Amino acid sequence: MGEVAAQIPTSFGHELRACLRCRLVKTYDQFRDSGCENCPFFKIDEDPERIVDVTTPNFNGTISMMDPRRSWAARWLRIGKFAPGCYALAVSETLSEDMQSLCQEVRVQYIPPKRI
């Protein structure tokens, strides 16, 4: 297991945010300090203003994944290829058009949340 694990949230309060692409959950400060382990192309750690563009405080539930590649829940939630860490079960917001274009440019998949 040579993969790097994502940071675990240091607190579980109102400062928690979820990445709009991969749903990784960390505190605002953790995103500012080290970005998103699954989405380094967002360069959040280089441009803290981008945190509000690519993360949201509005998400439902969390799940902690220690070994995503072997977890049926990780496969079901489509996070089986991401770093071990804490993830939101669902986010309701979508990435902006600019950030969706960036995902296309770097050839990573972005799946918008389903509309209920």
Protein Blocks (a to p, Z undefined) as FASTA:
>chain_A
ZZccddddfbdcfkbccdfklopacdfklmmmnopfklmmnommmmmmlmmmmgcfbdgh
jdddfblmlpmklmmnopmmmccddddfbdfbdcdfklmmmmmmnopacdddddZZ
